[in-house]
């Protein structure tokens, strides 16, 4: 059980930061320690593509200033609200609790969008990422630059982190995300083309996404722990449920259930440059931990209730449990599943849990 709830831990963190001058954010170029406030002093631009486009990141330390003290990096991807500022303070709060602020660079990229239902105010030359359909959360192409996909943004951040001239002692990188950010990381893990090229190990932490890119056309059968009534009651246990069976899905209920980003048919965006076999191999082979909140069993917090998502299970928790078990049984995957006790669909509760701190700030 948790010794302290996520919200209580954040309260302790806030008080500690106010009482510790070394942790307070300073004006750009004058800060004495890591930048931990969601202000413009803690941001910088990442240039992407050939046309001078750029996207914003919040970061605890500059990406361009050589720093031999940095031993690890945490990239935290925001949720559907595109609120990178919130996720940056969640991530730096977690780093404080893990006593990892001094040797970790924390980064939260902002996938701002001014198209469709998204109405973010963009800075000059800021890239507008795709808001709907094959959106930023699944490697979709940018609304303002069709030569760029959202996964290219994190590719570039990873390349910069792996630059030994800037971070000569970097030993490991964690890419994490919750909710829509969890969807991003789940698909980025299997699709990115830089994982093996960086010279620094990368691990992935996927928390409470509403859906996954299933590796084949089968889906969990609605029985055992996947029966809707059982899935809704899943919060009664802190252990991973394993009573799942798989079989053919009736496509008449959801004709596009196996198309990207829900499956590997009709790949688009960043993923279109790879084959389903490549994606399956990378999905199974790359080190990943799936975080599932104990009580994330209700259709809250932007839950995807579409027919394509419901084909994967009745709740976020059941979908994740069934997905990881399938990877293990059918693809030989070694991914880990961690049930986060007492948490619902809340990123700050999840990422300030003692056991999760060990995952996002692993010992090096």
VENHUFEN-V900095 format. One line per field, one symbol per residue. psi: psi as a letter, one per 30 degrees, with the letter a starting at -180 (. if undefined). A space follows every 50 residues. Layout:
BEGIN
psi: ???
END
This chain:
BEGIN
psi: lkfkleeeeeeeeeeeeffjeffkkllkfgkfakkgkilffgllkjkkaf gglllkkkkflkffkkjffkflkjjjklaffhifeefeeeeeeeeeeghg efgkkkkjkjikkglbfkhkjklkgkkjlkelbiaefggllkefjffkle feeeeeeeeeefjffeifgkfkkkjllkceeeeeeeeeeffkgfegffgk kklkjjjhlflljkfafllkkilbffkeeeeegfffkflkkgikllakkj fffifgfgkkgfagkhklbeffglleeeeeeeeffkjkkjkkkegiglil hgkjgleeeffflfleeeeeeeeeeeeeeffgkglkkjkjkfkbijeeee fgkeeeefefilk.
END
